[in-house]
Amino acid sequence: MPRKHSRSEILGTLLRAGIYLRPYRRQLISVFLLIILVSLFSLVFPTLGGWIIDFVNGKRPTKSIWLLDLIVPKTASGWSAIVPLLVFNAFLLFLRASALLTRNHLMQTTGMRVTCDLRIAIFSHLQKLSLKFYEERQTGRIVVRVTEDAGSMHQLVTGASVSLIGDLTMALGVLILLFDLNWQLALTTFIFVPLFVINYFWHRRRMRFESRRHRRNWSRVVGFLNERIANNRVVRAFATEQDEEIIFRGGIQADFTHFNRVQWRNTLMGATAELLSGLGSLTATGLGVYLIIHGRFSIGDLFAFLGYLTLLYGPIVRVFEANAVIQTGVTSMERIFAILDTKPHIPDNDTLPEFPRMEGKVEFKEVSFGYRIGQATLDHVNFTVQPGEMIALVGASGAGKSTVITLLSRFYDPTAGQVLIDDRPIADYNVQSVRRQIGIVMQDNILFSGTLEENIRYGRPSASHDEVIAAARAANAHEFILQLRNGYDSRVGERGVSLSGGQRQRVAIARVLLKDPRILILDEATSALDSQAEKLIQDATEKLMRNRTAIVIAHRLSTVVNANRILVMEQGRIVDFGRHSELLARPGLYRDLYQLQFAERSES
């Protein structure tokens, strides 16, 4: 349940939302004017009906005669008076229908245009935010900001605006006309309005409580369902299908119970409202008949009075209900503005120059970095990679290997020191122009839902089909792709779940190779492959790495024996470096790691 906002918070958020809506002010002003116009048209019809009834009874109405005189000549009576009123009524019906059609169409399209533009703005801003932003937040919560919270702007434009402007206009207009018809009768029947409002809030408060219980239970059911479907293999492996069904059945049964309670409360509220409305109309009818008998009221006036009375209760309740819509909208807008106010950790400044075509020299100068204050992940790291060289980073988990490539890709900036490419600090250039020339194959590669060819072409959409095949061949993926039913048109499913881990890895390698980067980063890129596939990948990458700078992070030291240099890292520092044979010849961390892996392979 969102917290209740103070008036100052609501006004502040609505003011900022108003600033955001400034480009749409012409459409919104037109919507607001049409809302008022439709409400004013609706106020005329009960009076017209009352006039017709009075003329039928041979009596000329005495209320709002300035409008009556414009429609019906003073000397007219009978059909000569009724026909102009019927024609005018029909004319107003067409006008109101046209205004209502225009209002709804313009209101919905404007509201949806605002929502779509807001979603695009949020998504565009999310693309600029750093990895730290995503690491500190759940993916589902971010998605909700783009989908549901942005949709609240549509509710503010289409829902709250209608309630506050249209219903306020209607309620005030009805009250004025009721008191104009007969103030004593209006005061008598007005006592049902507070009862109507009390009934609404009495049941609404309890309905909100039941709704919260229903939503909480349903969220648990949906979460349970998503988790079990995503991890269905684990469920089957442990043979717990029946236990899971019992849990799910209990959640669904609880949802049935909570939903029925909400519906019962809503039905009871509606029935009570109908009863109060009927009692109000009955009271007005009884008193009106009494006034008619004593010659102080006409039948037409009573008809108009009862018509306006039916228009009174709904708008008053909806005006109060608009507060809930505004409260929800303000909460959603606060969440959206919190994202839009988040400054990118790595500013994607379009004013910075494009990085020229890279030669491939990489240099770390006294680079230090920590993901948290006071905890150094890298500590005064220095190394240089010449164009065309292949270097390897090895070390125990947490030594800082992946952080090196994270800084090189500029997902983060170092807290001290500089990262240079071709002797140029990468912080001085547009970040996108740097990343476009770097290719990365991660340990856990994600494929997008779509075809295999679309996934391979992701890094270079303009690539031809032959180029896609060439990249797949180089990554040892072509053969298994051809064995699939639809070949390169095979759909891989969300996150590539229809492929094995080794197949996903090879598709990801093909994707990066097609990009043809000047600097190639392989982060444990062969960890998901068996020995045979790993050997084929190594042979292919050795050819493709020619004239490219390659930085390889490998858990299996056997994959980096041909590296020009191997950097041995421990606790954020480079503690040793050299070729494989040199490092193996002297005591140190590298030899210890190599002997440990050799012993593990011997045991297996």
C-alpha positions as CSV (number, residue, x, y, z in Angstrom):
1,M,0.0,0.0,0.0
2,P,1.6,3.3,-1.0
3,R,2.1,5.8,1.8
4,K,-0.3,8.7,1.9
5,H,1.3,11.9,0.6
6,S,1.0,15.4,2.2
7,R,-0.6,18.2,0.2
8,S,2.8,19.8,-0.4
9,E,4.2,16.5,-1.7
10,I,1.2,16.1,-4.0
11,L,1.4,19.7,-5.3
12,G,5.1,19.4,-5.8
13,T,4.9,16.2,-7.8
14,L,1.9,17.4,-9.8
15,L,3.7,20.6,-10.6
16,R,6.7,18.7,-11.9
17,A,4.3,16.4,-13.9
18,G,2.7,19.6,-15.2
19,I,6.1,20.8,-16.4
20,Y,6.6,17.4,-18.1
21,L,3.2,17.8,-19.8
22,R,4.0,21.3,-21.1
23,P,4.6,20.1,-24.7
24,Y,1.0,18.6,-24.7
25,R,-0.7,21.7,-23.3
26,R,-2.8,22.5,-26.4
27,Q,-4.2,19.0,-26.5
28,L,-4.8,19.0,-22.7
29,I,-6.5,22.4,-22.8
30,S,-8.8,21.2,-25.6
31,V,-9.6,18.1,-23.5
32,F,-10.5,20.1,-20.4
33,L,-12.7,22.5,-22.4
34,L,-14.5,19.5,-24.0
35,I,-15.0,17.9,-20.5
36,I,-16.7,21.1,-19.3
37,L,-18.7,21.4,-22.5
38,V,-20.0,17.8,-22.2
39,S,-21.0,18.4,-18.5
40,L,-22.8,21.6,-19.4
41,F,-24.7,19.9,-22.2
42,S,-25.8,17.1,-19.7
43,L,-27.2,19.8,-17.3
44,V,-29.7,21.0,-19.9
45,F,-31.6,17.8,-20.6
46,P,-33.6,17.4,-17.3
47,T,-34.8,21.0,-17.7
48,L,-35.9,20.4,-21.3
49,G,-37.8,17.3,-20.2
50,G,-39.5,19.3,-17.4
51,W,-40.6,22.0,-19.9
52,I,-42.1,19.5,-22.3
53,I,-44.1,17.9,-19.5
54,D,-45.4,21.4,-18.3
55,F,-46.4,22.3,-21.9
56,V,-48.3,18.9,-22.1
57,N,-50.2,19.9,-19.0
58,G,-51.0,23.3,-20.6
59,K,-48.7,25.3,-18.4
60,R,-45.8,27.5,-19.5
61,P,-42.7,26.9,-17.3
62,T,-41.5,29.7,-15.0
63,K,-37.9,28.5,-14.4
64,S,-34.9,29.6,-16.7
65,I,-37.4,31.4,-18.9
66,W,-34.5,33.4,-20.6
67,L,-33.4,30.2,-22.4
68,L,-37.0,29.1,-22.9
69,D,-37.9,32.4,-24.6
70,L,-35.0,31.8,-27.1
71,I,-36.4,28.4,-28.1
72,V,-40.2,28.8,-27.8
73,P,-42.1,32.0,-28.6
74,K,-44.0,33.4,-25.6
75,T,-47.3,33.0,-27.4
76,A,-46.7,29.3,-28.3
77,S,-48.5,26.5,-26.5
78,G,-49.2,22.8,-27.1
79,W,-47.4,21.2,-30.1
80,S,-46.2,24.5,-31.3
81,A,-44.2,24.8,-28.1
82,I,-43.3,21.1,-27.7
83,V,-41.9,20.6,-31.2
84,P,-39.2,23.3,-30.9
85,L,-38.2,21.8,-27.6
86,L,-37.9,18.3,-29.1
87,V,-35.9,19.7,-32.0
88,F,-33.6,21.6,-29.7
89,N,-33.2,18.5,-27.5
90,A,-32.2,16.4,-30.5
91,F,-29.8,19.1,-31.6
92,L,-28.2,19.2,-28.2
93,L,-28.0,15.4,-28.2
94,F,-26.0,15.5,-31.4
95,L,-23.8,18.2,-30.1
96,R,-23.1,16.4,-26.9
97,A,-22.4,13.1,-28.7
98,S,-20.0,14.9,-31.0
99,A,-18.3,16.6,-28.1
100,L,-18.2,13.4,-26.1
101,L,-16.7,11.5,-29.1
102,T,-14.1,14.2,-29.6
103,R,-13.3,14.4,-25.9
104,N,-12.8,10.7,-25.4
105,H,-10.7,10.3,-28.6
106,L,-8.5,13.3,-27.8
107,M,-8.2,12.4,-24.2
108,Q,-7.3,8.8,-24.8
109,T,-4.8,9.5,-27.6
110,T,-3.2,12.3,-25.6
111,G,-3.0,10.2,-22.5
112,M,-1.5,7.3,-24.4
113,R,0.9,9.6,-26.3
114,V,2.1,11.0,-23.0
115,T,2.5,7.5,-21.5
116,C,4.4,6.2,-24.6
117,D,6.7,9.2,-24.6
118,L,7.3,8.8,-20.9
119,R,8.2,5.1,-21.3
120,I,10.6,5.9,-24.1
121,A,12.2,8.6,-21.9
122,I,12.6,6.2,-19.0
123,F,14.0,3.4,-21.3
124,S,16.4,5.9,-22.9
125,H,17.6,7.1,-19.5
126,L,18.0,3.5,-18.3
127,Q,20.3,2.8,-21.2
128,K,22.7,5.4,-19.9
129,L,22.7,4.3,-16.2
130,S,25.7,2.4,-14.9
131,L,25.9,-1.3,-14.0
132,K,25.8,-0.2,-10.4
133,F,22.3,1.0,-10.8
134,Y,21.1,-2.4,-12.0
135,E,23.2,-4.3,-9.5
136,E,21.4,-2.5,-6.6
137,R,17.9,-3.0,-7.9
138,Q,15.7,-5.9,-8.8
139,T,14.9,-6.3,-12.5
140,G,11.2,-6.6,-11.9
141,R,11.0,-3.3,-10.1
142,I,12.8,-1.5,-12.9
143,V,10.4,-3.1,-15.5
144,V,7.4,-1.9,-13.4
145,R,8.6,1.7,-13.6
146,V,8.5,1.5,-17.4
147,T,5.2,-0.4,-17.6
148,E,2.8,0.2,-14.7
149,D,4.2,3.4,-13.2
150,A,4.4,5.1,-16.5
151,G,0.8,4.0,-17.1
152,S,-0.2,6.1,-14.1
153,M,0.3,9.2,-16.2
154,H,-2.4,7.9,-18.5
155,Q,-4.7,7.6,-15.4
156,L,-3.9,11.2,-14.3
157,V,-4.7,12.6,-17.8
158,T,-7.8,10.5,-18.5
159,G,-9.1,9.4,-15.1
160,A,-8.4,12.2,-12.6
161,S,-9.0,15.0,-15.1
162,V,-12.4,13.7,-15.9
163,S,-13.3,13.3,-12.2
164,L,-12.0,16.6,-11.0
165,I,-13.1,18.8,-13.9
166,G,-16.1,17.0,-15.4
167,D,-17.6,15.8,-12.1
168,L,-16.9,19.1,-10.3
169,T,-18.6,21.0,-13.1
170,M,-21.5,18.5,-13.0
171,A,-21.9,18.5,-9.2
172,L,-21.7,22.3,-8.9
173,G,-24.1,22.8,-11.8
174,V,-26.6,20.3,-10.4
175,L,-26.5,21.9,-6.9
176,I,-27.2,25.3,-8.4
177,L,-30.1,24.1,-10.5
178,L,-31.6,22.1,-7.6
179,F,-31.6,25.1,-5.4
180,D,-32.9,27.2,-8.3
181,L,-35.9,24.9,-8.7
182,N,-36.8,24.8,-5.0
183,W,-34.4,25.5,-2.2
184,Q,-36.5,24.0,0.5
185,L,-36.8,20.7,-1.4
186,A,-33.1,20.8,-2.2
187,L,-32.2,21.2,1.4
188,T,-34.5,18.3,2.4
189,T,-33.1,15.8,-0.1
190,F,-29.6,17.0,0.3
191,I,-29.4,15.1,3.7
192,F,-28.9,11.9,1.7
193,V,-25.7,13.1,0.1
194,P,-23.6,12.8,3.3
195,L,-25.1,9.3,3.8
196,F,-24.1,8.4,0.3
197,V,-20.5,9.6,0.8
198,I,-20.3,7.9,4.2
199,N,-21.5,4.6,2.7
200,Y,-18.8,4.9,0.0
201,F,-15.9,5.5,2.4
202,W,-17.2,3.0,5.0
203,H,-17.1,0.2,2.5
204,R,-14.2,1.5,0.4
205,R,-11.9,1.5,3.5
206,R,-12.7,-2.2,4.2
207,M,-12.5,-3.0,0.5
208,R,-9.0,-1.6,0.3
209,F,-8.0,-3.8,3.2
210,E,-9.4,-6.9,1.5
211,S,-7.8,-5.8,-1.8
212,R,-4.4,-5.5,-0.3
213,R,-4.7,-9.0,1.1
214,H,-5.8,-10.2,-2.3
215,R,-2.9,-8.5,-4.1
216,R,-0.3,-9.8,-1.6
217,N,-1.6,-13.3,-1.9
218,W,-1.8,-13.1,-5.7
219,S,1.8,-11.7,-5.9
220,R,3.0,-14.7,-3.9
221,V,1.1,-17.0,-6.3
222,V,2.5,-15.4,-9.4
223,G,6.0,-15.4,-7.9
224,F,5.6,-19.1,-7.0
225,L,4.3,-19.9,-10.5
226,N,7.2,-18.0,-12.3
227,E,9.8,-19.7,-10.1
228,R,8.5,-23.2,-10.6
229,I,8.0,-22.8,-14.3
230,A,11.5,-21.3,-14.7
231,N,13.0,-24.1,-12.6
232,N,10.8,-27.0,-13.7
233,R,13.8,-29.2,-14.2
234,V,14.7,-29.0,-10.5
235,V,11.1,-29.8,-9.5
236,R,11.1,-32.9,-11.7
237,A,14.6,-33.9,-10.5
238,F,13.3,-34.0,-6.9
239,A,9.9,-35.5,-7.8
240,T,8.1,-32.8,-5.9
241,E,5.3,-32.2,-8.4
242,Q,2.5,-33.2,-6.1
243,D,3.9,-31.1,-3.2
244,E,4.1,-28.1,-5.6
245,E,0.6,-28.6,-6.8
246,I,-0.7,-28.7,-3.2
247,I,1.0,-25.4,-2.5
248,F,-0.3,-23.8,-5.7
249,R,-3.8,-25.1,-5.1
250,G,-3.8,-23.5,-1.6
251,G,-2.7,-20.2,-3.1
252,I,-5.4,-20.3,-5.7
253,Q,-8.0,-21.2,-3.1
254,A,-6.9,-18.2,-1.0
255,D,-7.2,-16.0,-4.0
256,F,-10.7,-17.2,-4.6
257,T,-11.6,-16.4,-1.0
258,H,-10.1,-12.9,-1.0
259,F,-11.6,-12.1,-4.4
260,N,-15.1,-13.0,-3.2
261,R,-14.7,-10.8,-0.1
262,V,-13.7,-7.9,-2.3
263,Q,-16.6,-8.5,-4.6
264,W,-19.1,-8.9,-1.8
265,R,-18.0,-5.6,-0.2
266,N,-18.3,-3.9,-3.6
267,T,-21.7,-5.4,-4.2
268,L,-22.9,-4.4,-0.7
269,M,-21.6,-0.8,-1.3
270,G,-23.4,-0.6,-4.6
271,A,-26.7,-2.0,-3.2
272,T,-26.6,0.5,-0.3
273,A,-25.9,3.3,-2.7
274,E,-28.9,2.2,-4.8
275,L,-31.0,2.2,-1.7
276,L,-30.0,5.6,-0.6
277,S,-30.4,7.0,-4.1
278,G,-33.9,5.5,-4.2
279,L,-34.8,6.9,-0.8
280,G,-33.6,10.3,-1.9
281,S,-35.7,10.2,-5.0
282,L,-38.7,8.9,-3.1
283,T,-38.4,11.7,-0.6
284,A,-38.1,14.3,-3.4
285,T,-41.1,12.7,-5.1
286,G,-43.2,12.8,-1.9
287,L,-42.3,16.4,-1.1
288,G,-42.6,17.5,-4.7
289,V,-46.1,16.0,-5.0
290,Y,-47.1,17.9,-1.8
291,L,-45.8,21.1,-3.3
292,I,-47.6,20.4,-6.6
293,I,-50.9,19.9,-4.8
294,H,-50.5,23.2,-3.0
295,G,-49.6,25.0,-6.3
296,R,-46.0,25.8,-5.4
297,F,-44.4,23.4,-7.9
298,S,-45.1,22.1,-11.3
299,I,-45.0,18.5,-12.6
300,G,-42.3,19.5,-15.0
301,D,-40.2,21.1,-12.2
302,L,-40.5,17.8,-10.2
303,F,-39.4,15.8,-13.3
304,A,-36.4,18.1,-13.7
305,F,-35.6,18.0,-10.0
306,L,-35.6,14.2,-10.0
307,G,-33.5,14.1,-13.1
308,Y,-30.8,16.4,-11.5
309,L,-30.9,14.4,-8.3
310,T,-29.9,11.2,-10.2
311,L,-26.9,13.2,-11.6
312,L,-25.8,14.4,-8.2
313,Y,-24.6,11.4,-6.2
314,G,-22.2,9.8,-8.8
315,P,-20.1,13.0,-9.5
316,I,-19.7,13.7,-5.8
317,V,-18.4,10.3,-5.0
318,R,-16.1,10.3,-8.1
319,V,-14.6,13.6,-7.0
320,F,-13.7,12.0,-3.6
321,E,-12.5,8.9,-5.4
322,A,-10.2,11.0,-7.6
323,N,-8.0,11.5,-4.5
324,A,-7.1,7.8,-4.6
325,V,-6.2,8.1,-8.2
326,I,-4.0,11.1,-7.6
327,Q,-2.3,9.5,-4.6
328,T,-1.5,6.4,-6.7
329,G,-0.4,8.6,-9.6
330,V,1.8,10.7,-7.3
331,T,3.5,7.6,-5.9
332,S,4.2,6.3,-9.4
333,M,5.4,9.7,-10.6
334,E,7.8,10.0,-7.7
335,R,9.3,6.6,-8.6
336,I,9.7,7.6,-12.2
337,F,11.3,10.9,-11.4
338,A,13.6,9.1,-9.0
339,I,14.9,7.2,-12.0
340,L,15.0,10.2,-14.3
341,D,16.9,12.1,-11.6
342,T,19.6,9.4,-11.3
343,K,22.7,10.6,-12.9
344,P,24.6,8.1,-15.1
345,H,27.8,6.9,-13.3
346,I,29.4,7.1,-16.8
347,P,28.0,10.2,-18.5
348,D,27.2,9.5,-22.1
349,N,28.1,13.0,-23.2
350,D,27.3,13.6,-26.8
351,T,29.5,16.7,-26.8
352,L,32.6,14.5,-26.3
353,P,34.5,13.5,-29.5
354,E,34.1,10.1,-31.1
355,F,37.0,7.8,-30.5
356,P,38.9,7.3,-33.7
357,R,39.5,3.9,-35.2
358,M,41.5,1.9,-32.6
359,E,44.9,0.4,-33.3
360,G,44.5,-1.6,-30.1
361,K,47.1,-0.5,-27.6
362,V,45.8,-0.8,-24.0
363,E,47.4,0.8,-21.0
364,F,46.5,0.9,-17.3
365,K,48.3,3.6,-15.4
366,E,48.2,3.4,-11.6
367,V,44.6,2.2,-11.8
368,S,42.8,1.7,-8.5
369,F,39.1,0.9,-8.0
370,G,36.6,-0.3,-5.4
371,Y,32.9,-1.1,-5.8
372,R,32.4,0.0,-2.2
373,I,34.1,2.8,-0.4
374,G,37.1,1.6,1.6
375,Q,37.2,-1.8,-0.3
376,A,39.8,-1.8,-3.1
377,T,39.2,-4.3,-5.8
378,L,42.2,-3.0,-7.8
379,D,45.2,-1.4,-6.2
380,H,47.7,0.6,-8.4
381,V,47.5,-1.7,-11.4
382,N,49.9,-1.0,-14.2
383,F,50.3,-2.9,-17.5
384,T,50.5,-2.2,-21.2
385,V,49.2,-4.3,-24.1
386,Q,50.6,-3.6,-27.6
387,P,48.4,-3.8,-30.7
388,G,48.0,-7.4,-31.8
389,E,49.2,-8.9,-28.5
390,M,47.3,-11.5,-26.5
391,I,47.5,-11.3,-22.8
392,A,45.9,-13.4,-20.2
393,L,44.7,-12.5,-16.7
394,V,44.8,-15.4,-14.2
395,G,44.3,-15.7,-10.5
396,A,41.9,-16.9,-7.8
397,S,38.3,-15.8,-7.7
398,G,38.0,-12.2,-6.5
399,A,41.5,-11.3,-7.6
400,G,40.2,-8.5,-9.8
401,K,40.5,-10.0,-13.2
402,S,36.9,-9.2,-14.3
403,T,37.2,-5.7,-12.9
404,V,40.0,-5.0,-15.3
405,I,37.8,-5.6,-18.3
406,T,34.9,-3.8,-16.6
407,L,37.1,-0.7,-16.5
408,L,38.4,-1.2,-20.0
409,S,34.8,-1.4,-21.3
410,R,34.1,1.7,-19.1
411,F,31.2,0.2,-17.3
412,Y,32.8,1.9,-14.4
413,D,35.5,4.6,-14.1
414,P,38.6,4.0,-11.9
415,T,38.7,5.8,-8.6
416,A,42.3,6.7,-9.3
417,G,44.6,6.4,-12.3
418,Q,43.8,6.2,-16.0
419,V,42.8,3.7,-18.6
420,L,44.1,4.5,-22.1
421,I,43.6,3.1,-25.5
422,D,46.1,4.1,-28.2
423,D,47.6,6.6,-25.6
424,R,44.2,8.3,-25.3
425,P,42.3,8.4,-22.0
426,I,39.0,6.7,-22.8
427,A,37.2,9.1,-20.3
428,D,37.8,11.9,-22.8
429,Y,35.7,10.3,-25.5
430,N,32.1,9.4,-26.1
431,V,31.6,6.1,-24.2
432,Q,29.5,4.5,-27.1
433,S,32.3,5.1,-29.6
434,V,34.7,3.3,-27.3
435,R,32.4,0.3,-26.7
436,R,31.6,-0.1,-30.4
437,Q,35.2,-1.1,-31.0
438,I,35.5,-3.5,-28.2
439,G,34.1,-7.0,-28.3
440,I,33.3,-9.0,-25.1
441,V,32.4,-12.6,-24.6
442,M,31.3,-13.1,-21.0
443,Q,31.4,-16.3,-18.9
444,D,27.6,-16.3,-18.7
445,N,26.3,-15.1,-22.1
446,I,22.7,-14.0,-22.6
447,L,21.0,-14.5,-25.9
448,F,17.8,-12.7,-26.8
449,S,14.6,-14.3,-27.8
450,G,14.6,-14.5,-31.5
451,T,16.4,-16.5,-34.2
452,L,20.0,-17.6,-34.1
453,E,20.8,-15.4,-37.0
454,E,19.3,-12.4,-35.3
455,N,21.4,-13.1,-32.2
456,I,24.6,-13.4,-34.2
457,R,23.9,-10.3,-36.2
458,Y,23.1,-8.3,-33.0
459,G,26.5,-6.7,-32.9
460,R,26.4,-5.7,-36.6
461,P,22.8,-5.6,-37.9
462,S,24.0,-4.7,-41.4
463,A,25.9,-8.0,-41.8
464,S,25.0,-10.3,-44.7
465,H,23.8,-13.9,-44.3
466,D,27.2,-15.1,-45.6
467,E,29.0,-13.0,-43.0
468,V,26.8,-14.5,-40.3
469,I,27.7,-18.0,-41.5
470,A,31.4,-17.2,-41.6
471,A,31.4,-15.9,-38.0
472,A,29.5,-19.0,-36.9
473,R,32.0,-21.3,-38.7
474,A,34.9,-19.5,-37.0
475,A,33.2,-20.0,-33.6
476,N,32.5,-23.7,-34.3
477,A,28.8,-23.0,-34.2
478,H,27.9,-23.6,-37.9
479,E,27.7,-27.4,-37.6
480,F,25.3,-27.6,-34.7
481,I,23.1,-24.8,-36.1
482,L,22.6,-26.8,-39.3
483,Q,21.5,-29.8,-37.3
484,L,18.6,-27.8,-35.9
485,R,15.3,-28.1,-37.5
486,N,15.2,-24.5,-38.9
487,G,18.9,-23.9,-39.0
488,Y,19.8,-20.2,-38.6
489,D,16.1,-19.4,-38.4
490,S,15.7,-21.5,-35.3
491,R,14.3,-19.6,-32.3
492,V,16.5,-19.8,-29.2
493,G,13.8,-18.8,-26.6
494,E,14.2,-16.3,-23.8
495,R,17.8,-16.1,-22.6
496,G,18.7,-18.9,-25.0
497,V,17.1,-21.6,-22.9
498,S,16.6,-23.9,-25.8
499,L,20.4,-24.2,-26.3
500,S,23.0,-26.0,-24.2
501,G,25.6,-23.9,-22.3
502,G,28.3,-24.7,-24.8
503,Q,26.1,-23.8,-27.8
504,R,25.1,-20.5,-26.2
505,Q,28.8,-19.7,-25.7
506,R,29.7,-20.4,-29.3
507,V,26.8,-18.3,-30.6
508,A,28.0,-15.5,-28.3
509,I,31.5,-15.8,-29.7
510,A,30.2,-15.7,-33.2
511,R,28.3,-12.5,-32.3
512,V,31.4,-10.8,-31.1
513,L,33.5,-12.0,-34.0
514,L,31.0,-10.7,-36.5
515,K,31.3,-7.3,-34.8
516,D,35.0,-7.4,-35.8
517,P,36.3,-5.4,-32.9
518,R,39.8,-4.0,-32.6
519,I,40.0,-5.2,-29.0
520,L,38.7,-8.6,-28.1
521,I,37.9,-9.6,-24.5
522,L,37.2,-13.2,-23.5
523,D,36.0,-13.6,-20.0
524,E,36.2,-17.3,-19.2
525,A,34.8,-17.7,-22.7
526,T,35.5,-21.5,-22.9
527,S,34.4,-22.4,-19.4
528,A,31.1,-23.9,-20.7
529,L,32.7,-26.0,-23.4
530,D,33.9,-29.6,-23.4
531,S,37.5,-30.3,-24.2
532,Q,36.9,-31.1,-27.9
533,A,34.8,-27.9,-28.5
534,E,37.3,-25.9,-26.5
535,K,40.2,-27.0,-28.7
536,L,38.2,-26.0,-31.9
537,I,37.4,-22.6,-30.4
538,Q,41.1,-22.1,-29.5
539,D,42.2,-22.9,-33.0
540,A,39.7,-20.5,-34.5
541,T,40.4,-17.6,-32.1
542,E,44.1,-17.9,-32.6
543,K,43.6,-17.1,-36.3
544,L,41.0,-14.4,-35.7
545,M,43.1,-12.7,-33.0
546,R,45.8,-11.8,-35.5
547,N,46.3,-8.1,-35.7
548,R,43.8,-7.6,-32.8
549,T,44.5,-7.0,-29.2
550,A,43.1,-9.8,-27.1
551,I,42.7,-9.9,-23.3
552,V,41.7,-13.3,-22.0
553,I,40.5,-14.3,-18.6
554,A,40.7,-18.0,-18.1
555,H,40.0,-20.4,-15.2
556,R,41.6,-23.2,-17.2
557,L,45.3,-22.3,-17.5
558,S,45.7,-24.7,-20.4
559,T,43.8,-22.2,-22.6
560,V,46.3,-19.4,-22.2
561,V,49.6,-21.2,-22.7
562,N,50.1,-19.4,-26.0
563,A,49.5,-15.9,-24.6
564,N,52.2,-13.3,-25.3
565,R,52.1,-12.5,-21.6
566,I,50.2,-13.8,-18.6
567,L,49.4,-11.4,-15.8
568,V,49.0,-13.1,-12.4
569,M,46.7,-11.2,-10.1
570,E,46.1,-11.5,-6.4
571,Q,44.0,-9.3,-4.2
572,G,43.7,-6.6,-6.8
573,R,47.4,-6.4,-7.7
574,I,49.6,-7.8,-10.5
575,V,52.0,-10.0,-8.5
576,D,53.8,-11.7,-11.5
577,F,53.8,-11.7,-15.3
578,G,55.5,-13.5,-18.1
579,R,55.0,-16.3,-20.6
580,H,53.6,-19.6,-19.5
581,S,57.0,-21.4,-19.6
582,E,58.6,-18.6,-17.6
583,L,56.0,-18.5,-14.9
584,L,55.9,-22.3,-14.6
585,A,59.7,-22.4,-14.2
586,R,59.7,-20.3,-11.1
587,P,58.0,-20.7,-7.7
588,G,54.9,-18.5,-7.4
589,L,51.1,-18.3,-7.5
590,Y,50.9,-19.3,-11.2
591,R,52.8,-22.5,-10.7
592,D,50.7,-23.3,-7.6
593,L,47.5,-22.8,-9.6
594,Y,48.7,-24.8,-12.5
595,Q,49.8,-27.8,-10.4
596,L,46.5,-27.7,-8.5
597,Q,44.6,-27.9,-11.8
598,F,46.9,-30.6,-13.1
599,A,46.3,-32.6,-9.9
600,E,42.5,-32.2,-10.3
601,R,42.6,-33.4,-13.9
602,S,44.7,-36.4,-12.9
603,E,42.2,-37.3,-10.2
604,S,39.3,-37.0,-12.6
